[in-house]
């Protein structure tokens, strides 16, 4: 496998980066105008540098300019509380993963790679339509049909939880202080938004994160 990783710099995709480092030829971070993009990108750059993996930042500014989501700089306040569907639905960026996968497929074919890796997990399924198994399967079929070399979309964590991912990372010695999750994008993780709450639960017992709350 010669893979391109869609890499945010967060907990899940950083675990995937380290776990599959020997198969990843290119990691791509998309700058789409989210509140936490700048923080994520800095961590993504650092981890790729440590591993000697080529890293690209691809601008998708039109998402931040035209799409509607509270996750974007152009949107409203990030909600606090648990990762309940109604509470976090405002942070959904419509079809974000579909757009990113389409760009990633073109990049993979351009660089002679055969796989696009995506780090979605089972906890995403209820809230984010473009993280569900049926979506990944459909995109895999479309990308395979739409590329000369039959590039595949692979989602190794699709059927496991964020806690499972964190435990895999701990087993390989991953330093989770080198990841960023908070949707608010502050210098420290806020500790109150849905993704911070989910991060705390995933890293319980070995969490190096400094939270504001």
Secondary structure in CASP SS format (residue, H / E / C, confidence):
PFRMAT SS
TARGET T0000
AUTHOR 0000-0000-0000
METHOD secondary structure of the structure
MODEL  1
X C 1.00
X C 1.00
X E 1.00
X E 1.00
X E 1.00
X E 1.00
X C 1.00
X C 1.00
X C 1.00
X C 1.00
X H 1.00
X H 1.00
X H 1.00
X H 1.00
X H 1.00
X H 1.00
X H 1.00
X H 1.00
X H 1.00
X C 1.00
X C 1.00
X C 1.00
X C 1.00
X E 1.00
X E 1.00
X E 1.00
X E 1.00
X E 1.00
X E 1.00
X E 1.00
X E 1.00
X C 1.00
X C 1.00
X E 1.00
X C 1.00
X C 1.00
X H 1.00
X H 1.00
X H 1.00
X H 1.00
X H 1.00
X H 1.00
X H 1.00
X H 1.00
X H 1.00
X H 1.00
X H 1.00
X H 1.00
X H 1.00
X H 1.00
X H 1.00
X C 1.00
X C 1.00
X E 1.00
X E 1.00
X E 1.00
X E 1.00
X E 1.00
X E 1.00
X C 1.00
X H 1.00
X H 1.00
X H 1.00
X H 1.00
X H 1.00
X H 1.00
X C 1.00
X C 1.00
X C 1.00
X C 1.00
X C 1.00
X E 1.00
X C 1.00
X C 1.00
X C 1.00
X C 1.00
X C 1.00
X C 1.00
X C 1.00
X E 1.00
X C 1.00
X C 1.00
X C 1.00
X C 1.00
X H 1.00
X H 1.00
X H 1.00
X H 1.00
X H 1.00
X H 1.00
X H 1.00
X C 1.00
X C 1.00
X C 1.00
X C 1.00
X H 1.00
X H 1.00
X H 1.00
X H 1.00
X H 1.00
X H 1.00
X H 1.00
X H 1.00
X H 1.00
X H 1.00
X H 1.00
X H 1.00
X H 1.00
X H 1.00
X H 1.00
X C 1.00
X C 1.00
X C 1.00
X C 1.00
X E 1.00
X E 1.00
X E 1.00
X C 1.00
X C 1.00
X C 1.00
X C 1.00
X H 1.00
X H 1.00
X H 1.00
X C 1.00
X C 1.00
X C 1.00
X C 1.00
X H 1.00
X H 1.00
X H 1.00
X C 1.00
X H 1.00
X H 1.00
X H 1.00
X H 1.00
X H 1.00
X H 1.00
X H 1.00
X H 1.00
X H 1.00
X H 1.00
X H 1.00
X H 1.00
X H 1.00
X H 1.00
X C 1.00
X C 1.00
X C 1.00
X C 1.00
X C 1.00
X E 1.00
X E 1.00
X E 1.00
X C 1.00
X C 1.00
X C 1.00
X C 1.00
X C 1.00
X C 1.00
X C 1.00
X H 1.00
X H 1.00
X H 1.00
X H 1.00
X H 1.00
X H 1.00
X H 1.00
X H 1.00
X H 1.00
X H 1.00
X C 1.00
X C 1.00
X C 1.00
X C 1.00
X H 1.00
X H 1.00
X H 1.00
X C 1.00
X C 1.00
X C 1.00
X C 1.00
X C 1.00
X C 1.00
X C 1.00
X C 1.00
X C 1.00
X C 1.00
X E 1.00
X C 1.00
X C 1.00
X C 1.00
X E 1.00
X H 1.00
X H 1.00
X H 1.00
X H 1.00
X H 1.00
X H 1.00
X H 1.00
X H 1.00
X H 1.00
X C 1.00
X C 1.00
X C 1.00
X C 1.00
X C 1.00
X C 1.00
X C 1.00
X C 1.00
X E 1.00
X C 1.00
X C 1.00
END
